Amino acid sequence: MTAHPELDAAALDPDPSGAGAARPAAGPDGGVLRRLRPWLVPAAATVLTALLALAGTGTSERLANGGYTATGTESARANTLLADRFGAGSPDLLLLVKAEGGVDTARAREEGRRLSRRLARSAGVASVRSYWVDRDPALRSGDGSRAVLAADLAGADRDAARTAEALVPSLTGTHGVLSVSATGPAWVTAQARRVGQEDLVRAELVAAPVTLLLLVIALRSLVAALVPLAIGAVSVVGTFALLKLLTHAMPVSVFAMNLTSALGFGLAVDYGLFLVTRYREELLAGGTVEEAVRRTARRAGRTVAVSAAAVALSMSALLVLPLPFLQSMACAGMAVAVFSATAAAVLVPPVLALIGTRINRWDPLAALRGRRVCGPPRPDSPAWRTIAGAVTRRPLYYGGGCAIVLLMFASPFAHVHFGLPDERVLPAHTEAHRTAAEIRASFPARAERTVTVVLPDTLPARDGAALRAYEHKVAALAGVERVAWARTAVPPGMGRGAVLQVSGPENPQSQAARDVVRRLRALPGPGGGHLVTGRAALLADTREAVRARLPLAAAVAAATTWAMLFLLTGSVLLPVKALLIGALSLGTSFGAMVLVFQEGRLRGVLGDFTVTGSLDMSMPLLMFCIAFGLAIDYEIFLLARVKEHYELTGDNRRSVVEGVARTGRLVTTGALAVAVVTGALATSGITMLKLLGMGLATAVLVDAVLVRGVLVPAYLTLAGRLNWWSPPWLRRAHARVSARLGLDEGH
């Protein structure tokens, strides 16, 4: 990371009076211009931030839902065939209609047909299936008190959500003897967007002041605390603009805005805090303002760049998984990590040059601290120095004990059950959740229990006997409750292809439901091949597709992280250690995820949510890549300091103690800030955001305290000089690359 041109010696001169900011050099030519130069970058950044804020307006309206199932699988091909050939795709909007006296009274039939025609004629509606028009018994509840209208909406997911937002308010409510409520994927997306926006405002109102308080406590200066907070604000604004840009290239999840804004704010605060801390150390060491800024930009700026690259590369592992939701979140996370680091590296040095020695001014809590703890904190932490000293004296004892504790906390994850998300991720009071729960309770042949068999090459007029024989074989399979031919699939005496609807076990995400899918696929169908789909089939195919790609994703994360850490340290073993310990440290949050969200423990602490008995399989994958990137982030901060002292002294144990002492307060404060920001997501009414918020907050706190404070120092001490070993040819290659990239400066 090179020094910023606006900090050139010709433009800045330390103020000998000690009054504060670096003083522009006086001269007969260009004095006014030189006086303005330190302000150019912050002023330009202010204008750019305002433009990004304008560009980011309306981002939430372009977000979509879905993408939680694998592409290119048998069930995905079957769904495409159902929609294209038979017009029998999954409906986007469901209207649950309750009628006084039942849905078969004359008045209910009249008003039901009128409602059906009104829905069918509405803009953006492609097709409608209605009990009163199609007389399909599957659209009528068992007791006859309720019926369903199912609508396919035109366009992509986000277009369907906008159509639902326009239609539902006028269609729901009371219509004569009918009482109407709505659910379905499009309405779930619309309501998730609204709830997410409310959650985002609440999270920001909580996170910003609490983060500021943490920074003031740690830095003992309001001026110093405001610098990383300002970088965090710039990052959030930039995140919204980046997401809007990304929506033009791919569908982006409706939950991306909450998650990426929290990630961007947390990373930017982390990077800003690291730069400010290093700058204050350089001033305390006796350097001038100009020298302190230059060294901060060169040394700490390089670490920030490597850290952001490690976070982005960790997120890139999600790109190889066949889930569109994870691919869009990977692109968003990578862009946010790079933007946060760029904002910190570009803005913080000129801001520090303007602030100068005033960086240590105004401690609002000075009166509470007392005289002994006034002024800027020491560059090292006595508490962390004591802990590091104890750990490095008995590394096997402390390191082994810490590893056992982490494994114990991770053990509940061995009992994880994976499923697919549905409307139950929304709060129970939302209309989409309530209505879907009512449909689930009132309609025995509900769509989520149905496993659909598509026979694309049969001719019903010719193969009637074979189709009837196949129907009897399917009905005889274990776990099958009833079978029926889909009406739209068998036109009278004509048409090609048939669709058999199979009602399976009560829970479509159970092993019993997946066994039904397996038996159906093993049973030969008439007329050639057949395709099986439905919720149980989608889950089975997604599990298998993710399992097949998971080794490649792990290899991408491991190889890229190893390369970045090797570039920073020149060691072969330290990156391997970082990978293993980073993975181990995440076990605690994974175990907590199962205990809380799968089994429903501690629901009262996090606020009420619906326990489904399973976890969305995309959540552990997403959380692992984010938390692993943050763990490597803190690893880089620590290793950079340990390596710096080791090159100066050659004493491994002393370097470990010094590295922990000088980064302990920084890492703990940064982790607390990230935990506050991500933990604010746990206040969300949306279960997926609540899970990610709790999981990420747990992961960063465990990593910052137990892993960086105990486990890593223990390993570094036990490994000794092996920490810095690499083959001679690799050492030479590292030296050449470091010299070319300027990574060997400043030591």
FENBEL-V133251 format. One record per backbone hydrogen bond with DSSP energy under -1.0 kcal/mol. CO is the residue of the C=O (numbers start at 1). NH is the residue of the N-H. Records with the same first field share a line. If there is no record, write none. Layout:
CO->NH + NH
This chain:
4->7
5->8
8->11 + 12
13->23
15->18
20->357
23->13
30->34
31->35
32->36
33->37
36->39
37->40
39->43
40->44
41->45
42->46
43->47
44->48
45->49
46->50
47->51
48->52
49->53
50->54
51->55
52->56
54->57
56->59
59->62
60->63
64->254
67->325
73->77
74->78
75->79
76->80
77->81
78->82
79->83
80->84
81->85 + 86
82->88
92->186
93->151
94->183
95->149
96->181
97->147
98->179
99->102
105->109
106->110
107->111
108->112
109->113
110->114
111->115
112->116
113->117
114->118
115->119
116->120
117->121
119->122
122->125
124->154
127->152
129->150
130->134
131->135
136->139
137->140
139->148
141->144
144->103
145->99
146->141
147->97
149->95
150->129
151->92 + 93
152->126 + 127
156->160
157->161
158->162
159->163
160->164
161->165
162->166
163->167
164->168
167->171
168->172
173->180
175->178
177->100
178->175
179->98
180->173
181->96
183->94
184->188
185->189
186->190
187->191
188->192
189->193
190->194
191->195
192->196
193->197
194->198
195->199
196->200
197->201
198->202
199->203
200->204
201->205
202->206
203->207
204->208
206->210
207->211
208->212
209->213
210->214
211->215
212->216
213->217
214->218
215->219
216->220
221->225
222->226
225->229
226->230
227->231
228->232
229->233
230->234
231->235
232->236
233->237
234->238
235->239
236->240
237->241
238->242
239->243
240->244
241->245
242->246
243->247
245->248
246->249 + 250
252->64
253->256
255->259
256->260
257->261
258->262
259->263
260->264
261->265
262->266
263->267
264->268
265->269
266->270
267->271
268->272
269->273
270->274
271->275
272->276
273->277
274->278
275->279
276->280
277->281
278->282
279->283
280->284
281->285
282->287
283->286
288->292
289->293
290->294
291->295
292->296
293->297
294->298
295->299
296->301
299->303
300->304
301->305
302->306
303->307
304->308
305->309
306->310
307->311
308->312
309->313
310->314
311->315
312->316
315->318
316->319
318->321
322->71
323->327
324->328
325->329
326->330
327->331
328->332
329->333
330->334
331->335
332->336
333->337
334->338
335->339
336->340
337->341
338->342
339->343
340->344
341->345
342->346
343->347
344->348
347->351
348->352
349->353
350->354
351->355
352->356
353->22
355->358
356->359
357->360
358->361
361->223
362->222
363->366
365->369
366->370
371->374
381->385
382->386
383->387
384->388
385->389
386->390
387->391
388->392
389->393
390->394
394->398
395->399
396->400
397->401
398->402
399->403
400->404
401->405
402->406
403->407
404->408
405->409
406->410
410->413
411->414
412->415
413->416
417->615
419->617
422->425
423->426
425->687
427->430
430->434
431->435
432->436
433->437
434->438
435->439
436->440
437->441
438->442
439->443
442->142
443->446
446->449
447->450
449->504
451->502
452->533
453->500
454->531
455->498
458->497
459->462 + 463
463->467
464->468
465->469
466->470
467->471
468->472
469->473
470->474
471->475
472->476
474->477
477->480
482->503
484->501
491->494
498->455
499->486
500->453
501->484
502->451
503->481
507->510
510->514
511->515
512->516
513->517
514->518
515->519
516->520
517->521
518->522
519->523
531->454
533->452
534->538
535->539
536->540
537->541
538->542
539->543
540->544
541->545
542->546
543->547
544->548
545->549
546->550
549->553
550->554
551->555
552->556
553->557
554->558
555->559
556->560
557->561
558->562
559->563
560->564
561->565
562->566
563->567
564->568
565->569
566->570
573->577
574->578
575->579
576->580
577->581
578->582
579->583
580->584
581->585
584->587
586->590
587->591
588->592
589->593
590->594
591->595
592->596
593->597
594->598 + 599
595->601
602->606
603->607
615->419
616->619
618->622
619->623
620->624
621->625
622->626
623->627
624->628
625->629
626->630
627->631
628->632
629->633
630->634
631->635
632->636
633->637
634->638
635->639
636->640
637->641
638->642
639->643
640->644
641->645
642->646
643->647
645->649
646->650
651->655
652->656
653->657
654->658
655->659
656->660
657->661
658->662
659->663
660->664
661->381
663->667
664->668
665->669
666->670
667->671
668->672
669->673
670->674
671->675
672->676
673->677
674->678
675->679
676->680
678->681
679->682
680->683
681->684
686->690
687->691
688->692
689->693
690->694
691->695
692->696
693->697
694->698
695->699
696->700
697->701
698->702
699->703
700->704
701->705
702->706 + 707
703->708
706->710 + 711
707->712
710->714
711->715
712->716
713->717
714->718
715->719
716->720
719->722
720->723
721->724
722->725
725->572
727->731
728->732
729->733
730->734
731->735
732->736
733->737
734->738
735->739
736->740
737->741
738->743
